[in-house]
Amino acid sequence: MNITVNLYYKGENGAARRFAEEMESSGTAAAIRAEEGNLRYEYFMPLDDPETVLLIDSWKDQASIDAHHASPMMKTIAALRDKYDLHMTVERFVSYDAQTDDSFIRK
């Protein structure tokens, strides 16, 4: 069972984009990707909303997320969110081992 969390960071005057750029340039995002249990940590920007950045953050299980949330890394992330005055909304998805209908998937 994998857990994916979509975090939407919203700011003003390009703040969300600058936040994501600093997460990448500072090495913070790379450090999170290297954490035990992290499967994906990627930023995306909606074409119709330049003030929002989407983070897709996937983990192998809840224990991995809990360890991440308990790590010192969270202070770094919180400080950057405050620096850029960002607000967030969150969606959470749990995957399970199920057969997908490959006839609808173009590979």
C-alpha positions as CSV (number, residue, x, y, z in Angstrom):
1,M,0.0,0.0,0.0
2,N,1.5,3.4,-1.1
3,I,0.3,6.7,0.1
4,T,0.3,9.8,-2.1
5,V,-0.3,13.2,-0.7
6,N,-1.0,16.1,-3.1
7,L,-0.2,19.4,-1.5
8,Y,-1.3,22.6,-3.2
9,Y,0.9,25.6,-2.2
10,K,-0.8,28.9,-2.9
11,G,0.8,32.3,-2.5
12,E,1.0,35.7,-4.2
13,N,3.3,37.3,-6.7
14,G,5.1,34.1,-7.6
15,A,5.8,33.1,-4.0
16,A,4.8,29.4,-4.5
17,R,7.1,29.0,-7.4
18,R,10.0,30.7,-5.6
19,F,9.3,28.3,-2.6
20,A,9.5,25.2,-4.9
21,E,12.6,26.6,-6.6
22,E,14.3,27.1,-3.2
23,M,13.3,23.7,-2.0
24,E,15.1,22.3,-5.1
25,S,18.1,24.6,-5.2
26,S,18.8,24.3,-1.4
27,G,18.9,20.5,-1.7
28,T,16.0,20.1,0.7
29,A,13.8,18.3,-1.9
30,A,16.7,16.0,-2.7
31,A,17.2,15.2,1.0
32,I,13.5,14.3,1.2
33,R,13.7,12.1,-1.9
34,A,16.6,10.3,-0.1
35,E,14.5,9.6,3.0
36,E,13.6,6.0,3.8
37,G,10.2,5.2,2.2
38,N,9.9,8.2,-0.1
39,L,8.8,7.1,-3.6
40,R,8.1,10.5,-5.2
41,Y,8.6,14.1,-4.4
42,E,7.9,16.4,-7.4
43,Y,6.6,19.9,-8.0
44,F,4.2,20.9,-10.8
45,M,2.5,24.2,-11.8
46,P,-1.0,24.3,-13.1
47,L,-1.2,26.1,-16.5
48,D,-4.3,28.0,-15.4
49,D,-3.1,29.2,-12.0
50,P,0.4,30.7,-11.8
51,E,0.0,31.3,-8.1
52,T,-0.3,27.6,-7.2
53,V,2.3,24.9,-7.1
54,L,1.3,21.2,-6.7
55,L,3.6,18.9,-4.8
56,I,3.1,15.1,-5.4
57,D,4.6,13.4,-2.4
58,S,4.4,9.6,-2.3
59,W,5.5,7.2,0.5
60,K,5.6,3.4,0.8
61,D,3.5,3.5,4.0
62,Q,2.2,5.6,6.9
63,A,5.3,4.8,9.1
64,S,7.5,6.4,6.4
65,I,5.3,9.5,6.5
66,D,5.4,9.6,10.3
67,A,9.2,9.4,10.3
68,H,9.4,12.2,7.8
69,H,7.0,14.4,9.8
70,A,9.1,13.7,13.0
71,S,12.4,14.6,11.2
72,P,14.2,17.9,11.5
73,M,13.4,18.4,7.8
74,M,9.9,19.6,8.8
75,K,11.3,22.7,10.5
76,T,13.1,23.6,7.3
77,I,10.0,23.1,5.2
78,A,7.8,25.1,7.7
79,A,10.4,28.0,7.8
80,L,10.3,28.2,4.0
81,R,6.5,28.1,3.9
82,D,6.5,31.0,6.4
83,K,9.1,32.9,4.4
84,Y,6.9,32.8,1.3
85,D,3.6,33.2,3.2
86,L,2.1,30.1,1.6
87,H,-1.3,28.5,2.3
88,M,-2.0,24.9,1.6
89,T,-4.7,22.4,0.8
90,V,-4.1,18.7,0.8
91,E,-5.5,15.6,-0.8
92,R,-4.5,12.1,0.3
93,F,-4.7,8.9,-1.8
94,V,-4.0,5.3,-0.7
95,S,-3.1,2.9,-3.5
96,Y,-3.8,-0.8,-3.3
97,D,-2.7,-3.7,-5.4
98,A,-5.4,-3.9,-8.1
99,Q,-5.3,-4.8,-11.7
100,T,-5.6,-1.7,-13.9
101,D,-7.5,-1.9,-17.1
102,D,-4.5,-1.7,-19.5
103,S,-6.8,-1.3,-22.5
104,F,-7.2,2.3,-21.4
105,I,-3.5,3.0,-20.7
106,R,-1.3,4.1,-23.6
107,K,2.3,3.1,-22.9
